[in-house]
Amino acid sequence: MTMIGGDKHLPMTSARTANEGHMQSHVSSLSAQLCPHANITLHLDLPAAPGSVASLPRSRILLVVLVLAYKNRGMGGWEDYKYPIAMVVLQSGYAGVALVTRAAMLQGMSPPVLVVYRQAVATLAAAPVAYLSRRKSGGPSLGLRSFSLIFLATLIGITINQNIYYEGLYLATSSTATAMANLVPAITFVMASVVGLEKVDIRSLGSIAKIAGTVICVAGAIFMALLRGPKLLNAQALPVTESTIGPEGEHWLQGCLFLFGSASLWSIWLILQVPASASYPDHVSLSAWMCFFGTLQSAVVALFFEPNLAAWTIHSSFEIISCLFIGIFGSGVSFFVQAWCIAQKGPLFSAMFNPLCTVIATILAALLLHEEIYVGSLIGAVGVIGGLYVVLWGKAKDCQVMNKETDKESLQTNYKLDLEEPLLSDKSTRTNENNA
């Protein structure tokens, strides 16, 4: 028997093994071409009956492979880069928020009042988006567990954290604040390991890389901000106002303590994002609820520390622009991106991008504020970026080990072609036709 056309049945010969091998090679070739990033191996489960091979059309094999290619189209390509790109953009925005916030406070804005305005603007920006998103696609209801987790995460990560961070930013400097924020990866790594969100095995090369990268990353960031060294460029700094408090100021140590406490609270907030996102997986609504709760909680705190209504007055257009930028990006957009990346990649992945904020803030300060750049800052920046990639390499190494352990079972379960039922159906149809 010969085959006529690509959609005809395979020839029936005595060399069934050769035909099966040819079909398996054909399927593997198609899957490799259609799913180059999926790392999928397709296996054929051919029935034991020799005659049933004749009823297997090539078009059916191609159709199944196309379906699998469609399902796995997101594995690789843009999927590999969208999370790092989102975190780089997020940290760039955080650097701008730090510079704008300090400038606004040096012009006379009260830190607790600024927190309230920030959360209020973020709520007004996020609420309509959350409403439209929920109306279009629906979503889970806010139950008691979800409400408790979101309220607690807001209290720790927004209300308390931002108030003490702004106090530390005002009492210290923007470079000190961004440097202290780089303690978040180390604190988060320790906390995530304790609660079981991160796997640590000192015999594993990936775990060793994550530990070493965390140390290098944090040390480089602190070195860049605190150990300046000789001047690198002959840049002329802008005149310093009387309200500016440098590292030599009497309140610098107090500001550093505030910033250290803020880093610890931010690490706890990152950990709380995991159960909060699992309980309420709608990231847009989750961000809106956090901004809303943050506005109410921060207003209570601000009224307690700033009972004088004159402190709530906005005096310049720069303060208005600062509140809008800090609120829309610093809280509205950033909370959504942060929650999304944490839900997909875990808290350590998100926290490890924080050192980039120090690097970007230093560059922006040099370009926009004409701040001086020192050799120590450059060396620290290299250490931050190097440590960041060491940790990401360690996480990738751990993921490879985990994928190898589960790859065989998952492939056999999810990607095996079970063609027995269609063949039996065809055979039954032919039998009924013959009997008729």
Contacts in CASP RR format, 6 or more apart in sequence:
PFRMAT RR
TARGET T0000
AUTHOR 0000-0000-0000
METHOD contacts of the structure
MODEL  1
MTMIGGDKHLPMTSARTANEGHMQSHVSSLSAQLCPHANITLHLDLPAAP
GSVASLPRSRILLVVLVLAYKNRGMGGWEDYKYPIAMVVLQSGYAGVALV
TRAAMLQGMSPPVLVVYRQAVATLAAAPVAYLSRRKSGGPSLGLRSFSLI
FLATLIGITINQNIYYEGLYLATSSTATAMANLVPAITFVMASVVGLEKV
DIRSLGSIAKIAGTVICVAGAIFMALLRGPKLLNAQALPVTESTIGPEGE
HWLQGCLFLFGSASLWSIWLILQVPASASYPDHVSLSAWMCFFGTLQSAV
VALFFEPNLAAWTIHSSFEIISCLFIGIFGSGVSFFVQAWCIAQKGPLFS
AMFNPLCTVIATILAALLLHEEIYVGSLIGAVGVIGGLYVVLWGKAKDCQ
VMNKETDKESLQTNYKLDLEEPLLSDKSTRTNENNA
1 11 0 8 1.000
1 12 0 8 1.000
2 11 0 8 1.000
3 9 0 8 1.000
3 10 0 8 1.000
3 11 0 8 1.000
6 58 0 8 1.000
6 59 0 8 1.000
7 57 0 8 1.000
7 58 0 8 1.000
7 59 0 8 1.000
8 57 0 8 1.000
9 54 0 8 1.000
9 55 0 8 1.000
9 56 0 8 1.000
9 57 0 8 1.000
10 19 0 8 1.000
10 23 0 8 1.000
10 53 0 8 1.000
10 54 0 8 1.000
10 56 0 8 1.000
10 57 0 8 1.000
10 58 0 8 1.000
11 19 0 8 1.000
11 54 0 8 1.000
12 50 0 8 1.000
12 51 0 8 1.000
12 53 0 8 1.000
12 54 0 8 1.000
13 19 0 8 1.000
16 50 0 8 1.000
16 53 0 8 1.000
19 53 0 8 1.000
20 44 0 8 1.000
20 46 0 8 1.000
20 53 0 8 1.000
23 44 0 8 1.000
23 46 0 8 1.000
23 56 0 8 1.000
23 61 0 8 1.000
24 43 0 8 1.000
24 44 0 8 1.000
26 58 0 8 1.000
26 61 0 8 1.000
27 42 0 8 1.000
27 44 0 8 1.000
27 61 0 8 1.000
27 65 0 8 1.000
27 417 0 8 1.000
28 41 0 8 1.000
28 42 0 8 1.000
30 61 0 8 1.000
30 62 0 8 1.000
30 65 0 8 1.000
31 38 0 8 1.000
31 40 0 8 1.000
31 41 0 8 1.000
31 42 0 8 1.000
31 65 0 8 1.000
31 68 0 8 1.000
31 69 0 8 1.000
34 65 0 8 1.000
34 66 0 8 1.000
34 68 0 8 1.000
34 69 0 8 1.000
35 68 0 8 1.000
35 69 0 8 1.000
35 72 0 8 1.000
35 75 0 8 1.000
37 72 0 8 1.000
37 74 0 8 1.000
37 75 0 8 1.000
37 76 0 8 1.000
37 77 0 8 1.000
37 80 0 8 1.000
38 68 0 8 1.000
38 69 0 8 1.000
38 72 0 8 1.000
38 75 0 8 1.000
38 76 0 8 1.000
39 75 0 8 1.000
39 407 0 8 1.000
40 68 0 8 1.000
40 72 0 8 1.000
40 411 0 8 1.000
40 415 0 8 1.000
41 411 0 8 1.000
41 415 0 8 1.000
42 65 0 8 1.000
42 68 0 8 1.000
42 415 0 8 1.000
42 416 0 8 1.000
42 417 0 8 1.000
43 411 0 8 1.000
43 412 0 8 1.000
43 415 0 8 1.000
43 416 0 8 1.000
43 417 0 8 1.000
44 417 0 8 1.000
44 419 0 8 1.000
45 416 0 8 1.000
45 417 0 8 1.000
45 418 0 8 1.000
45 419 0 8 1.000
45 420 0 8 1.000
46 52 0 8 1.000
46 53 0 8 1.000
46 56 0 8 1.000
46 419 0 8 1.000
47 53 0 8 1.000
47 419 0 8 1.000
47 420 0 8 1.000
47 423 0 8 1.000
47 424 0 8 1.000
52 423 0 8 1.000
52 427 0 8 1.000
55 423 0 8 1.000
55 426 0 8 1.000
55 427 0 8 1.000
56 419 0 8 1.000
56 423 0 8 1.000
60 419 0 8 1.000
60 422 0 8 1.000
61 417 0 8 1.000
64 417 0 8 1.000
68 415 0 8 1.000
83 341 0 8 1.000
83 344 0 8 1.000
83 345 0 8 1.000
83 349 0 8 1.000
84 353 0 8 1.000
84 392 0 8 1.000
86 337 0 8 1.000
86 340 0 8 1.000
86 341 0 8 1.000
87 337 0 8 1.000
87 341 0 8 1.000
87 349 0 8 1.000
87 350 0 8 1.000
87 353 0 8 1.000
87 356 0 8 1.000
88 353 0 8 1.000
88 356 0 8 1.000
89 337 0 8 1.000
90 334 0 8 1.000
90 337 0 8 1.000
90 338 0 8 1.000
90 353 0 8 1.000
91 353 0 8 1.000
91 354 0 8 1.000
91 356 0 8 1.000
91 357 0 8 1.000
91 360 0 8 1.000
92 356 0 8 1.000
92 357 0 8 1.000
92 360 0 8 1.000
93 329 0 8 1.000
93 330 0 8 1.000
93 334 0 8 1.000
93 360 0 8 1.000
94 330 0 8 1.000
94 334 0 8 1.000
94 357 0 8 1.000
95 178 0 8 1.000
95 357 0 8 1.000
95 358 0 8 1.000
95 360 0 8 1.000
95 361 0 8 1.000
95 364 0 8 1.000
96 360 0 8 1.000
96 361 0 8 1.000
96 364 0 8 1.000
97 325 0 8 1.000
97 326 0 8 1.000
97 329 0 8 1.000
97 330 0 8 1.000
98 169 0 8 1.000
98 174 0 8 1.000
98 177 0 8 1.000
98 178 0 8 1.000
98 357 0 8 1.000
98 361 0 8 1.000
99 174 0 8 1.000
99 361 0 8 1.000
99 364 0 8 1.000
99 365 0 8 1.000
99 368 0 8 1.000
99 369 0 8 1.000
100 322 0 8 1.000
100 325 0 8 1.000
100 326 0 8 1.000
101 114 0 8 1.000
101 166 0 8 1.000
101 169 0 8 1.000
101 322 0 8 1.000
101 326 0 8 1.000
102 169 0 8 1.000
102 170 0 8 1.000
102 173 0 8 1.000
102 174 0 8 1.000
102 177 0 8 1.000
103 318 0 8 1.000
103 322 0 8 1.000
104 114 0 8 1.000
104 318 0 8 1.000
104 319 0 8 1.000
104 322 0 8 1.000
104 323 0 8 1.000
104 326 0 8 1.000
105 111 0 8 1.000
105 114 0 8 1.000
105 166 0 8 1.000
105 169 0 8 1.000
105 170 0 8 1.000
106 170 0 8 1.000
106 241 0 8 1.000
106 243 0 8 1.000
106 244 0 8 1.000
107 315 0 8 1.000
107 316 0 8 1.000
107 318 0 8 1.000
107 319 0 8 1.000
108 243 0 8 1.000
108 315 0 8 1.000
109 314 0 8 1.000
109 319 0 8 1.000
109 322 0 8 1.000
110 302 0 8 1.000
110 306 0 8 1.000
110 311 0 8 1.000
110 312 0 8 1.000
111 163 0 8 1.000
111 166 0 8 1.000
111 167 0 8 1.000
111 169 0 8 1.000
111 170 0 8 1.000
112 163 0 8 1.000
112 166 0 8 1.000
112 298 0 8 1.000
112 301 0 8 1.000
112 302 0 8 1.000
112 305 0 8 1.000
112 306 0 8 1.000
113 302 0 8 1.000
113 306 0 8 1.000
113 311 0 8 1.000
113 312 0 8 1.000
114 166 0 8 1.000
114 323 0 8 1.000
114 326 0 8 1.000
115 159 0 8 1.000
115 162 0 8 1.000
115 163 0 8 1.000
115 166 0 8 1.000
115 298 0 8 1.000
115 301 0 8 1.000
115 302 0 8 1.000
116 295 0 8 1.000
116 298 0 8 1.000
116 299 0 8 1.000
116 302 0 8 1.000
117 323 0 8 1.000
117 326 0 8 1.000
117 327 0 8 1.000
118 162 0 8 1.000
118 323 0 8 1.000
118 326 0 8 1.000
118 327 0 8 1.000
118 330 0 8 1.000
118 331 0 8 1.000
119 158 0 8 1.000
119 291 0 8 1.000
119 294 0 8 1.000
119 295 0 8 1.000
119 298 0 8 1.000
119 327 0 8 1.000
119 331 0 8 1.000
120 295 0 8 1.000
121 323 0 8 1.000
121 324 0 8 1.000
121 326 0 8 1.000
121 327 0 8 1.000
121 328 0 8 1.000
121 331 0 8 1.000
122 291 0 8 1.000
122 295 0 8 1.000
122 327 0 8 1.000
122 328 0 8 1.000
122 330 0 8 1.000
122 331 0 8 1.000
122 332 0 8 1.000
122 335 0 8 1.000
123 288 0 8 1.000
123 291 0 8 1.000
123 292 0 8 1.000
123 295 0 8 1.000
125 327 0 8 1.000
125 328 0 8 1.000
125 332 0 8 1.000
126 284 0 8 1.000
126 287 0 8 1.000
126 288 0 8 1.000
126 291 0 8 1.000
126 331 0 8 1.000
126 332 0 8 1.000
126 335 0 8 1.000
126 336 0 8 1.000
127 288 0 8 1.000
127 291 0 8 1.000
127 292 0 8 1.000
129 284 0 8 1.000
129 288 0 8 1.000
130 282 0 8 1.000
130 284 0 8 1.000
130 285 0 8 1.000
130 287 0 8 1.000
130 288 0 8 1.000
130 289 0 8 1.000
133 282 0 8 1.000
133 284 0 8 1.000
133 285 0 8 1.000
134 282 0 8 1.000
134 284 0 8 1.000
134 285 0 8 1.000
139 282 0 8 1.000
139 285 0 8 1.000
140 146 0 8 1.000
140 280 0 8 1.000
140 281 0 8 1.000
140 282 0 8 1.000
142 150 0 8 1.000
142 280 0 8 1.000
142 285 0 8 1.000
142 289 0 8 1.000
145 279 0 8 1.000
146 276 0 8 1.000
146 279 0 8 1.000
146 280 0 8 1.000
149 272 0 8 1.000
149 275 0 8 1.000
149 276 0 8 1.000
149 279 0 8 1.000
149 280 0 8 1.000
150 276 0 8 1.000
150 280 0 8 1.000
150 286 0 8 1.000
150 289 0 8 1.000
150 290 0 8 1.000
150 293 0 8 1.000
151 293 0 8 1.000
152 272 0 8 1.000
153 269 0 8 1.000
153 272 0 8 1.000
153 273 0 8 1.000
153 276 0 8 1.000
153 290 0 8 1.000
154 289 0 8 1.000
154 290 0 8 1.000
154 293 0 8 1.000
154 294 0 8 1.000
154 297 0 8 1.000
155 293 0 8 1.000
155 297 0 8 1.000
156 265 0 8 1.000
156 268 0 8 1.000
156 269 0 8 1.000
156 272 0 8 1.000
157 265 0 8 1.000
157 266 0 8 1.000
157 268 0 8 1.000
157 269 0 8 1.000
157 272 0 8 1.000
158 269 0 8 1.000
158 290 0 8 1.000
158 293 0 8 1.000
158 294 0 8 1.000
158 297 0 8 1.000
158 298 0 8 1.000
158 331 0 8 1.000
159 294 0 8 1.000
159 297 0 8 1.000
159 298 0 8 1.000
159 301 0 8 1.000
160 265 0 8 1.000
161 262 0 8 1.000
161 265 0 8 1.000
161 266 0 8 1.000
161 269 0 8 1.000
162 262 0 8 1.000
162 298 0 8 1.000
163 298 0 8 1.000
163 301 0 8 1.000
164 258 0 8 1.000
164 259 0 8 1.000
164 261 0 8 1.000
164 262 0 8 1.000
164 265 0 8 1.000
165 177 0 8 1.000
165 258 0 8 1.000
165 259 0 8 1.000
165 262 0 8 1.000
167 255 0 8 1.000
167 258 0 8 1.000
168 177 0 8 1.000
168 254 0 8 1.000
168 255 0 8 1.000
168 256 0 8 1.000
168 258 0 8 1.000
168 259 0 8 1.000
168 262 0 8 1.000
169 177 0 8 1.000
169 259 0 8 1.000
170 245 0 8 1.000
171 245 0 8 1.000
171 251 0 8 1.000
171 252 0 8 1.000
171 254 0 8 1.000
171 255 0 8 1.000
171 258 0 8 1.000
172 245 0 8 1.000
172 246 0 8 1.000
172 247 0 8 1.000
172 251 0 8 1.000
172 252 0 8 1.000
172 255 0 8 1.000
172 256 0 8 1.000
172 258 0 8 1.000
172 259 0 8 1.000
173 245 0 8 1.000
173 246 0 8 1.000
173 247 0 8 1.000
174 361 0 8 1.000
174 365 0 8 1.000
175 225 0 8 1.000
175 358 0 8 1.000
175 361 0 8 1.000
175 362 0 8 1.000
175 365 0 8 1.000
176 225 0 8 1.000
176 226 0 8 1.000
176 247 0 8 1.000
176 252 0 8 1.000
176 255 0 8 1.000
176 256 0 8 1.000
176 259 0 8 1.000
177 259 0 8 1.000
178 221 0 8 1.000
178 225 0 8 1.000
178 357 0 8 1.000
178 358 0 8 1.000
178 361 0 8 1.000
178 362 0 8 1.000
179 221 0 8 1.000
179 222 0 8 1.000
179 224 0 8 1.000
179 225 0 8 1.000
179 226 0 8 1.000
179 358 0 8 1.000
180 256 0 8 1.000
180 259 0 8 1.000
180 260 0 8 1.000
180 262 0 8 1.000
180 263 0 8 1.000
181 259 0 8 1.000
181 262 0 8 1.000
181 263 0 8 1.000
181 266 0 8 1.000
181 354 0 8 1.000
181 357 0 8 1.000
181 358 0 8 1.000
182 217 0 8 1.000
182 218 0 8 1.000
182 220 0 8 1.000
182 221 0 8 1.000
182 222 0 8 1.000
182 354 0 8 1.000
182 355 0 8 1.000
182 357 0 8 1.000
182 358 0 8 1.000
182 384 0 8 1.000
183 218 0 8 1.000
183 260 0 8 1.000
183 263 0 8 1.000
183 264 0 8 1.000
184 263 0 8 1.000
184 266 0 8 1.000
184 267 0 8 1.000
184 270 0 8 1.000
184 351 0 8 1.000
184 354 0 8 1.000
185 214 0 8 1.000
185 217 0 8 1.000
185 218 0 8 1.000
185 348 0 8 1.000
185 351 0 8 1.000
185 352 0 8 1.000
185 354 0 8 1.000
185 355 0 8 1.000
185 391 0 8 1.000
186 214 0 8 1.000
186 215 0 8 1.000
186 218 0 8 1.000
187 263 0 8 1.000
187 264 0 8 1.000
187 267 0 8 1.000
188 267 0 8 1.000
188 270 0 8 1.000
188 271 0 8 1.000
188 347 0 8 1.000
188 348 0 8 1.000
188 351 0 8 1.000
189 198 0 8 1.000
189 210 0 8 1.000
189 211 0 8 1.000
189 214 0 8 1.000
189 348 0 8 1.000
189 351 0 8 1.000
191 267 0 8 1.000
191 268 0 8 1.000
191 271 0 8 1.000
192 198 0 8 1.000
192 271 0 8 1.000
192 347 0 8 1.000
192 348 0 8 1.000
193 200 0 8 1.000
195 271 0 8 1.000
197 271 0 8 1.000
197 274 0 8 1.000
197 346 0 8 1.000
197 347 0 8 1.000
197 348 0 8 1.000
198 210 0 8 1.000
198 348 0 8 1.000
199 207 0 8 1.000
199 398 0 8 1.000
200 207 0 8 1.000
200 210 0 8 1.000
200 211 0 8 1.000
201 207 0 8 1.000
202 208 0 8 1.000
204 397 0 8 1.000
204 398 0 8 1.000
204 401 0 8 1.000
205 394 0 8 1.000
205 397 0 8 1.000
206 393 0 8 1.000
206 394 0 8 1.000
206 395 0 8 1.000
206 397 0 8 1.000
206 398 0 8 1.000
206 401 0 8 1.000
207 394 0 8 1.000
207 398 0 8 1.000
209 390 0 8 1.000
209 391 0 8 1.000
209 393 0 8 1.000
209 394 0 8 1.000
209 397 0 8 1.000
210 348 0 8 1.000
210 390 0 8 1.000
210 391 0 8 1.000
210 394 0 8 1.000
210 395 0 8 1.000
210 398 0 8 1.000
212 387 0 8 1.000
212 390 0 8 1.000
213 386 0 8 1.000
213 387 0 8 1.000
213 388 0 8 1.000
213 390 0 8 1.000
213 391 0 8 1.000
214 352 0 8 1.000
214 387 0 8 1.000
214 391 0 8 1.000
216 383 0 8 1.000
216 386 0 8 1.000
216 387 0 8 1.000
216 390 0 8 1.000
217 352 0 8 1.000
217 355 0 8 1.000
217 383 0 8 1.000
217 384 0 8 1.000
217 386 0 8 1.000
217 387 0 8 1.000
217 388 0 8 1.000
217 390 0 8 1.000
217 391 0 8 1.000
218 355 0 8 1.000
219 383 0 8 1.000
220 355 0 8 1.000
220 379 0 8 1.000
220 380 0 8 1.000
220 381 0 8 1.000
220 383 0 8 1.000
220 384 0 8 1.000
221 355 0 8 1.000
221 358 0 8 1.000
221 380 0 8 1.000
221 384 0 8 1.000
223 376 0 8 1.000
223 379 0 8 1.000
223 380 0 8 1.000
223 383 0 8 1.000
224 358 0 8 1.000
224 359 0 8 1.000
224 362 0 8 1.000
224 376 0 8 1.000
224 377 0 8 1.000
224 378 0 8 1.000
224 379 0 8 1.000
224 380 0 8 1.000
224 381 0 8 1.000
224 383 0 8 1.000
224 384 0 8 1.000
225 358 0 8 1.000
225 362 0 8 1.000
225 377 0 8 1.000
226 247 0 8 1.000
227 376 0 8 1.000
228 374 0 8 1.000
228 375 0 8 1.000
228 376 0 8 1.000
228 377 0 8 1.000
229 374 0 8 1.000
229 375 0 8 1.000
229 376 0 8 1.000
230 374 0 8 1.000
230 375 0 8 1.000
231 372 0 8 1.000
231 373 0 8 1.000
231 374 0 8 1.000
231 375 0 8 1.000
232 372 0 8 1.000
232 373 0 8 1.000
232 374 0 8 1.000
232 375 0 8 1.000
232 377 0 8 1.000
232 378 0 8 1.000
233 366 0 8 1.000
233 372 0 8 1.000
233 373 0 8 1.000
235 366 0 8 1.000
235 370 0 8 1.000
235 371 0 8 1.000
235 372 0 8 1.000
235 373 0 8 1.000
236 370 0 8 1.000
237 369 0 8 1.000
237 370 0 8 1.000
237 371 0 8 1.000
237 372 0 8 1.000
238 369 0 8 1.000
238 370 0 8 1.000
238 371 0 8 1.000
245 251 0 8 1.000
245 252 0 8 1.000
246 252 0 8 1.000
267 351 0 8 1.000
270 342 0 8 1.000
270 347 0 8 1.000
270 350 0 8 1.000
270 351 0 8 1.000
271 347 0 8 1.000
273 338 0 8 1.000
273 339 0 8 1.000
273 342 0 8 1.000
273 343 0 8 1.000
273 347 0 8 1.000
274 342 0 8 1.000
274 343 0 8 1.000
274 346 0 8 1.000
274 347 0 8 1.000
276 286 0 8 1.000
276 339 0 8 1.000
277 283 0 8 1.000
277 286 0 8 1.000
277 339 0 8 1.000
277 342 0 8 1.000
277 343 0 8 1.000
278 343 0 8 1.000
280 286 0 8 1.000
280 289 0 8 1.000
281 343 0 8 1.000
283 336 0 8 1.000
283 339 0 8 1.000
283 340 0 8 1.000
283 343 0 8 1.000
284 336 0 8 1.000
286 335 0 8 1.000
286 339 0 8 1.000
287 332 0 8 1.000
287 335 0 8 1.000
287 336 0 8 1.000
287 339 0 8 1.000
290 335 0 8 1.000
291 331 0 8 1.000
291 332 0 8 1.000
291 335 0 8 1.000
306 312 0 8 1.000
314 320 0 8 1.000
314 323 0 8 1.000
338 350 0 8 1.000
341 349 0 8 1.000
341 350 0 8 1.000
342 349 0 8 1.000
342 350 0 8 1.000
348 391 0 8 1.000
348 395 0 8 1.000
349 392 0 8 1.000
349 395 0 8 1.000
352 388 0 8 1.000
352 391 0 8 1.000
352 392 0 8 1.000
353 388 0 8 1.000
355 384 0 8 1.000
355 385 0 8 1.000
355 387 0 8 1.000
355 388 0 8 1.000
356 384 0 8 1.000
356 385 0 8 1.000
356 388 0 8 1.000
358 381 0 8 1.000
358 384 0 8 1.000
359 381 0 8 1.000
359 384 0 8 1.000
359 385 0 8 1.000
362 371 0 8 1.000
362 373 0 8 1.000
362 377 0 8 1.000
362 381 0 8 1.000
365 371 0 8 1.000
366 372 0 8 1.000
366 373 0 8 1.000
END
